[in-house]
């Protein structure tokens, strides 16, 4: 049922909620950790984090602006635009400011990193919001956007390079799995408003199993991909990922979701520690 309108808020918390700040910060932290692992200069790392964060803000705000009518129709009380807690104009202005800042920060990383971040990574995020979200190819922007994150980091600074293929593949697998898991809580609301991406077509159970399988494949790639024999710590982490994956596939209640999320965290740690 439609939500009753609330008074317009001027505080920062509704703006942060509308920006999907949790996932946005998660992506930003991963980018920052990859930059530290690559030993980028402190100033470059700060600019990189600012570029990724402002880009994530534009994607989050763009998503809620695009979906405000749908969210209102299904009674999403957690969506400030749908409840009237935020004015669309306020969000649009914030999006525009963040977009300008993102362009500036991205290009300060160097033209290679800047163009990849803006023309591929950020473009994929907005393409998902505008079209891919409701199609069977909803996974594709996530795969590409996550895959280019280590590319942006590797191309940033005074010594641009291309990251190893295993790192790009692992990031892409993480992206698709993140899409599948992120969509699970909203499947019913999305379908009620005509949004039928890949997770909606597969269903909750299949999406969870597929996401877990992709995460475990990512674990294998990040352990076996780097040159040389895997360390004992890498093997141990892979073992933990397999156990968590079994819980994600066979468990009941909320345990499978939490276990799959834990596998994703293991993969992120392995990706950062393995380095370029």
TORKOL-4160 file (C-alpha; in steps of 0.2 Angstrom, whole numbers, padded with zeros to 4 digits, m for minus):
276
<pt num="1" X="0000" Y="0000" Z="0000"/>
<pt num="2" X="0006" Y="0018" Z="m0004"/>
<pt num="3" X="0016" Y="0026" Z="0011"/>
<pt num="4" X="0009" Y="0042" Z="0019"/>
<pt num="5" X="0019" Y="0057" Z="0016"/>
<pt num="6" X="0030" Y="0064" Z="0029"/>
<pt num="7" X="0038" Y="0081" Z="0032"/>
<pt num="8" X="0053" Y="0085" Z="0022"/>
<pt num="9" X="0069" Y="0083" Z="0031"/>
<pt num="10" X="0085" Y="0094" Z="0030"/>
<pt num="11" X="0097" Y="0082" Z="0039"/>
<pt num="12" X="0110" Y="0072" Z="0032"/>
<pt num="13" X="0104" Y="0054" Z="0037"/>
<pt num="14" X="0090" Y="0053" Z="0024"/>
<pt num="15" X="0102" Y="0059" Z="0011"/>
<pt num="16" X="0114" Y="0045" Z="0016"/>
<pt num="17" X="0100" Y="0032" Z="0016"/>
<pt num="18" X="0094" Y="0038" Z="m0001"/>
<pt num="19" X="0112" Y="0036" Z="m0007"/>
<pt num="20" X="0113" Y="0017" Z="m0002"/>
<pt num="21" X="0128" Y="0022" Z="0009"/>
<pt num="22" X="0131" Y="0005" Z="0015"/>
<pt num="23" X="0136" Y="m0003" Z="m0001"/>
<pt num="24" X="0144" Y="0013" Z="m0007"/>
<pt num="25" X="0155" Y="0013" Z="0007"/>
<pt num="26" X="0159" Y="m0005" Z="0005"/>
<pt num="27" X="0165" Y="m0002" Z="m0013"/>
<pt num="28" X="0175" Y="0013" Z="m0008"/>
<pt num="29" X="0184" Y="0004" Z="0006"/>
<pt num="30" X="0189" Y="m0010" Z="m0006"/>
<pt num="31" X="0196" Y="0003" Z="m0018"/>
<pt num="32" X="0205" Y="0011" Z="m0004"/>
<pt num="33" X="0213" Y="m0006" Z="0002"/>
<pt num="34" X="0218" Y="m0010" Z="m0016"/>
<pt num="35" X="0226" Y="0007" Z="m0017"/>
<pt num="36" X="0236" Y="0004" Z="m0001"/>
<pt num="37" X="0241" Y="m0014" Z="m0006"/>
<pt num="38" X="0248" Y="m0007" Z="m0023"/>
<pt num="39" X="0257" Y="0006" Z="m0012"/>
<pt num="40" X="0250" Y="0021" Z="m0021"/>
<pt num="41" X="0255" Y="0038" Z="m0014"/>
<pt num="42" X="0245" Y="0045" Z="0000"/>
<pt num="43" X="0238" Y="0059" Z="m0010"/>
<pt num="44" X="0233" Y="0048" Z="m0024"/>
<pt num="45" X="0225" Y="0036" Z="m0012"/>
<pt num="46" X="0214" Y="0050" Z="m0005"/>
<pt num="47" X="0209" Y="0056" Z="m0022"/>
<pt num="48" X="0205" Y="0038" Z="m0028"/>
<pt num="49" X="0194" Y="0036" Z="m0012"/>
<pt num="50" X="0185" Y="0052" Z="m0015"/>
<pt num="51" X="0182" Y="0048" Z="m0034"/>
<pt num="52" X="0175" Y="0031" Z="m0030"/>
<pt num="53" X="0164" Y="0038" Z="m0015"/>
<pt num="54" X="0157" Y="0052" Z="m0025"/>
<pt num="55" X="0153" Y="0041" Z="m0040"/>
<pt num="56" X="0144" Y="0029" Z="m0028"/>
<pt num="57" X="0134" Y="0043" Z="m0021"/>
<pt num="58" X="0128" Y="0047" Z="m0039"/>
<pt num="59" X="0123" Y="0029" Z="m0042"/>
<pt num="60" X="0114" Y="0028" Z="m0026"/>
<pt num="61" X="0104" Y="0044" Z="m0028"/>
<pt num="62" X="0101" Y="0040" Z="m0046"/>
<pt num="63" X="0094" Y="0024" Z="m0041"/>
<pt num="64" X="0082" Y="0031" Z="m0028"/>
<pt num="65" X="0076" Y="0045" Z="m0040"/>
<pt num="66" X="0073" Y="0033" Z="m0053"/>
<pt num="67" X="0063" Y="0021" Z="m0042"/>
<pt num="68" X="0054" Y="0034" Z="m0031"/>
<pt num="69" X="0037" Y="0030" Z="m0039"/>
<pt num="70" X="0039" Y="0011" Z="m0038"/>
<pt num="71" X="0045" Y="0013" Z="m0020"/>
<pt num="72" X="0030" Y="0023" Z="m0015"/>
<pt num="73" X="0018" Y="0011" Z="m0024"/>
<pt num="74" X="0024" Y="m0004" Z="m0013"/>
<pt num="75" X="0025" Y="0006" Z="0003"/>
<pt num="76" X="0044" Y="0007" Z="0006"/>
<pt num="77" X="0045" Y="0016" Z="0022"/>
<pt num="78" X="0064" Y="0014" Z="0021"/>
<pt num="79" X="0065" Y="0025" Z="0006"/>
<pt num="80" X="0066" Y="0044" Z="0010"/>
<pt num="81" X="0060" Y="0050" Z="m0007"/>
<pt num="82" X="0046" Y="0038" Z="m0007"/>
<pt num="83" X="0040" Y="0044" Z="0010"/>
<pt num="84" X="0042" Y="0062" Z="0006"/>
<pt num="85" X="0056" Y="0064" Z="0019"/>
<pt num="86" X="0067" Y="0070" Z="0005"/>
<pt num="87" X="0062" Y="0082" Z="m0009"/>
<pt num="88" X="0068" Y="0075" Z="m0026"/>
<pt num="89" X="0075" Y="0092" Z="m0030"/>
<pt num="90" X="0087" Y="0091" Z="m0015"/>
<pt num="91" X="0093" Y="0074" Z="m0021"/>
<pt num="92" X="0095" Y="0080" Z="m0039"/>
<pt num="93" X="0106" Y="0094" Z="m0033"/>
<pt num="94" X="0116" Y="0083" Z="m0022"/>
<pt num="95" X="0118" Y="0071" Z="m0037"/>
<pt num="96" X="0124" Y="0085" Z="m0048"/>
<pt num="97" X="0137" Y="0091" Z="m0036"/>
<pt num="98" X="0143" Y="0073" Z="m0032"/>
<pt num="99" X="0145" Y="0070" Z="m0051"/>
<pt num="100" X="0155" Y="0086" Z="m0054"/>
<pt num="101" X="0166" Y="0081" Z="m0039"/>
<pt num="102" X="0168" Y="0063" Z="m0046"/>
<pt num="103" X="0174" Y="0070" Z="m0063"/>
<pt num="104" X="0187" Y="0081" Z="m0055"/>
<pt num="105" X="0194" Y="0068" Z="m0043"/>
<pt num="106" X="0193" Y="0054" Z="m0057"/>
<pt num="107" X="0203" Y="0065" Z="m0069"/>
<pt num="108" X="0216" Y="0069" Z="m0056"/>
<pt num="109" X="0220" Y="0051" Z="m0055"/>
<pt num="110" X="0227" Y="0052" Z="m0073"/>
<pt num="111" X="0217" Y="0051" Z="m0089"/>
<pt num="112" X="0218" Y="0032" Z="m0091"/>
<pt num="113" X="0211" Y="0029" Z="m0073"/>
<pt num="114" X="0199" Y="0043" Z="m0075"/>
<pt num="115" X="0192" Y="0038" Z="m0091"/>
<pt num="116" X="0190" Y="0020" Z="m0086"/>
<pt num="117" X="0181" Y="0025" Z="m0070"/>
<pt num="118" X="0170" Y="0037" Z="m0078"/>
<pt num="119" X="0167" Y="0029" Z="m0095"/>
<pt num="120" X="0165" Y="0011" Z="m0089"/>
<pt num="121" X="0163" Y="0009" Z="m0070"/>
<pt num="122" X="0152" Y="0024" Z="m0067"/>
<pt num="123" X="0143" Y="0022" Z="m0083"/>
<pt num="124" X="0138" Y="0004" Z="m0079"/>
<pt num="125" X="0131" Y="0009" Z="m0062"/>
<pt num="126" X="0119" Y="0022" Z="m0071"/>
<pt num="127" X="0115" Y="0010" Z="m0085"/>
<pt num="128" X="0109" Y="m0002" Z="m0072"/>
<pt num="129" X="0098" Y="0011" Z="m0064"/>
<pt num="130" X="0091" Y="0017" Z="m0081"/>
<pt num="131" X="0088" Y="0000" Z="m0090"/>
<pt num="132" X="0098" Y="m0016" Z="m0086"/>
<pt num="133" X="0089" Y="m0017" Z="m0068"/>
<pt num="134" X="0073" Y="m0024" Z="m0076"/>
<pt num="135" X="0081" Y="m0036" Z="m0089"/>
<pt num="136" X="0089" Y="m0053" Z="m0089"/>
<pt num="137" X="0106" Y="m0044" Z="m0091"/>
<pt num="138" X="0104" Y="m0035" Z="m0074"/>
<pt num="139" X="0120" Y="m0044" Z="m0069"/>
<pt num="140" X="0131" Y="m0037" Z="m0083"/>
<pt num="141" X="0134" Y="m0019" Z="m0076"/>
<pt num="142" X="0139" Y="m0026" Z="m0059"/>
<pt num="143" X="0151" Y="m0038" Z="m0067"/>
<pt num="144" X="0159" Y="m0025" Z="m0078"/>
<pt num="145" X="0159" Y="m0011" Z="m0064"/>
<pt num="146" X="0167" Y="m0022" Z="m0051"/>
<pt num="147" X="0180" Y="m0029" Z="m0064"/>
<pt num="148" X="0186" Y="m0012" Z="m0068"/>
<pt num="149" X="0188" Y="m0007" Z="m0050"/>
<pt num="150" X="0206" Y="m0015" Z="m0049"/>
<pt num="151" X="0209" Y="m0008" Z="m0066"/>
<pt num="152" X="0206" Y="0010" Z="m0060"/>
<pt num="153" X="0217" Y="0007" Z="m0045"/>
<pt num="154" X="0231" Y="m0001" Z="m0056"/>
<pt num="155" X="0230" Y="0014" Z="m0069"/>
<pt num="156" X="0230" Y="0027" Z="m0055"/>
<pt num="157" X="0246" Y="0037" Z="m0051"/>
<pt num="158" X="0263" Y="0040" Z="m0059"/>
<pt num="159" X="0266" Y="0022" Z="m0064"/>
<pt num="160" X="0250" Y="0015" Z="m0073"/>
<pt num="161" X="0249" Y="m0003" Z="m0076"/>
<pt num="162" X="0236" Y="m0017" Z="m0080"/>
<pt num="163" X="0231" Y="m0028" Z="m0066"/>
<pt num="164" X="0233" Y="m0047" Z="m0068"/>
<pt num="165" X="0218" Y="m0056" Z="m0076"/>
<pt num="166" X="0214" Y="m0066" Z="m0061"/>
<pt num="167" X="0211" Y="m0051" Z="m0051"/>
<pt num="168" X="0199" Y="m0044" Z="m0064"/>
<pt num="169" X="0190" Y="m0060" Z="m0065"/>
<pt num="170" X="0188" Y="m0062" Z="m0046"/>
<pt num="171" X="0181" Y="m0044" Z="m0045"/>
<pt num="172" X="0169" Y="m0048" Z="m0059"/>
<pt num="173" X="0163" Y="m0064" Z="m0050"/>
<pt num="174" X="0161" Y="m0053" Z="m0034"/>
<pt num="175" X="0151" Y="m0041" Z="m0043"/>
<pt num="176" X="0138" Y="m0053" Z="m0050"/>
<pt num="177" X="0137" Y="m0062" Z="m0033"/>
<pt num="178" X="0134" Y="m0045" Z="m0025"/>
<pt num="179" X="0120" Y="m0041" Z="m0037"/>
<pt num="180" X="0111" Y="m0058" Z="m0034"/>
<pt num="181" X="0113" Y="m0056" Z="m0015"/>
<pt num="182" X="0108" Y="m0038" Z="m0014"/>
<pt num="183" X="0092" Y="m0041" Z="m0024"/>
<pt num="184" X="0086" Y="m0055" Z="m0013"/>
<pt num="185" X="0077" Y="m0044" Z="0001"/>
<pt num="186" X="0067" Y="m0034" Z="m0012"/>
<pt num="187" X="0062" Y="m0047" Z="m0025"/>
<pt num="188" X="0043" Y="m0046" Z="m0021"/>
<pt num="189" X="0043" Y="m0027" Z="m0021"/>
<pt num="190" X="0052" Y="m0026" Z="m0037"/>
<pt num="191" X="0041" Y="m0039" Z="m0046"/>
<pt num="192" X="0026" Y="m0030" Z="m0040"/>
<pt num="193" X="0032" Y="m0014" Z="m0049"/>
<pt num="194" X="0037" Y="m0023" Z="m0065"/>
<pt num="195" X="0056" Y="m0025" Z="m0061"/>
<pt num="196" X="0062" Y="m0042" Z="m0067"/>
<pt num="197" X="0080" Y="m0044" Z="m0067"/>
<pt num="198" X="0090" Y="m0060" Z="m0067"/>
<pt num="199" X="0087" Y="m0063" Z="m0048"/>
<pt num="200" X="0069" Y="m0061" Z="m0050"/>
<pt num="201" X="0068" Y="m0073" Z="m0065"/>
<pt num="202" X="0079" Y="m0086" Z="m0056"/>
<pt num="203" X="0070" Y="m0085" Z="m0039"/>
<pt num="204" X="0077" Y="m0083" Z="m0022"/>
<pt num="205" X="0084" Y="m0100" Z="m0019"/>
<pt num="206" X="0092" Y="m0102" Z="m0036"/>
<pt num="207" X="0100" Y="m0084" Z="m0034"/>
<pt num="208" X="0107" Y="m0088" Z="m0017"/>
<pt num="209" X="0115" Y="m0104" Z="m0023"/>
<pt num="210" X="0122" Y="m0096" Z="m0039"/>
<pt num="211" X="0129" Y="m0082" Z="m0029"/>
<pt num="212" X="0137" Y="m0094" Z="m0017"/>
<pt num="213" X="0144" Y="m0104" Z="m0032"/>
<pt num="214" X="0151" Y="m0088" Z="m0040"/>
<pt num="215" X="0159" Y="m0082" Z="m0023"/>
<pt num="216" X="0167" Y="m0099" Z="m0021"/>
<pt num="217" X="0174" Y="m0099" Z="m0039"/>
<pt num="218" X="0181" Y="m0082" Z="m0035"/>
<pt num="219" X="0189" Y="m0089" Z="m0019"/>
<pt num="220" X="0198" Y="m0102" Z="m0030"/>
<pt num="221" X="0203" Y="m0090" Z="m0043"/>
<pt num="222" X="0211" Y="m0078" Z="m0031"/>
<pt num="223" X="0220" Y="m0092" Z="m0022"/>
<pt num="224" X="0227" Y="m0101" Z="m0037"/>
<pt num="225" X="0228" Y="m0086" Z="m0049"/>
<pt num="226" X="0244" Y="m0077" Z="m0042"/>
<pt num="227" X="0261" Y="m0083" Z="m0048"/>
<pt num="228" X="0269" Y="m0096" Z="m0036"/>
<pt num="229" X="0262" Y="m0108" Z="m0024"/>
<pt num="230" X="0248" Y="m0102" Z="m0013"/>
<pt num="231" X="0252" Y="m0099" Z="0005"/>
<pt num="232" X="0246" Y="m0109" Z="0020"/>
<pt num="233" X="0235" Y="m0094" Z="0025"/>
<pt num="234" X="0227" Y="m0093" Z="0007"/>
<pt num="235" X="0223" Y="m0112" Z="0008"/>
<pt num="236" X="0216" Y="m0109" Z="0026"/>
<pt num="237" X="0205" Y="m0095" Z="0019"/>
<pt num="238" X="0199" Y="m0106" Z="0005"/>
<pt num="239" X="0194" Y="m0119" Z="0017"/>
<pt num="240" X="0184" Y="m0107" Z="0027"/>
<pt num="241" X="0176" Y="m0101" Z="0011"/>
<pt num="242" X="0171" Y="m0118" Z="0007"/>
<pt num="243" X="0163" Y="m0121" Z="0024"/>
<pt num="244" X="0153" Y="m0105" Z="0023"/>
<pt num="245" X="0148" Y="m0109" Z="0006"/>
<pt num="246" X="0141" Y="m0126" Z="0012"/>
<pt num="247" X="0131" Y="m0116" Z="0025"/>
<pt num="248" X="0125" Y="m0104" Z="0012"/>
<pt num="249" X="0119" Y="m0118" Z="0001"/>
<pt num="250" X="0111" Y="m0130" Z="0014"/>
<pt num="251" X="0107" Y="m0119" Z="0028"/>
<pt num="252" X="0090" Y="m0112" Z="0033"/>
<pt num="253" X="0083" Y="m0095" Z="0038"/>
<pt num="254" X="0094" Y="m0081" Z="0037"/>
<pt num="255" X="0110" Y="m0091" Z="0040"/>
<pt num="256" X="0113" Y="m0094" Z="0021"/>
<pt num="257" X="0112" Y="m0075" Z="0017"/>
<pt num="258" X="0124" Y="m0071" Z="0031"/>
<pt num="259" X="0136" Y="m0086" Z="0026"/>
<pt num="260" X="0136" Y="m0080" Z="0008"/>
<pt num="261" X="0140" Y="m0063" Z="0013"/>
<pt num="262" X="0154" Y="m0070" Z="0024"/>
<pt num="263" X="0161" Y="m0079" Z="0009"/>
<pt num="264" X="0161" Y="m0062" Z="0000"/>
<pt num="265" X="0171" Y="m0054" Z="0014"/>
<pt num="266" X="0184" Y="m0068" Z="0013"/>
<pt num="267" X="0186" Y="m0066" Z="m0006"/>
<pt num="268" X="0188" Y="m0047" Z="m0003"/>
<pt num="269" X="0202" Y="m0050" Z="0010"/>
<pt num="270" X="0211" Y="m0063" Z="m0002"/>
<pt num="271" X="0209" Y="m0051" Z="m0016"/>
<pt num="272" X="0217" Y="m0037" Z="m0006"/>
<pt num="273" X="0231" Y="m0047" Z="0002"/>
<pt num="274" X="0236" Y="m0056" Z="m0015"/>
<pt num="275" X="0239" Y="m0039" Z="m0022"/>
<pt num="276" X="0243" Y="m0035" Z="m0041"/>
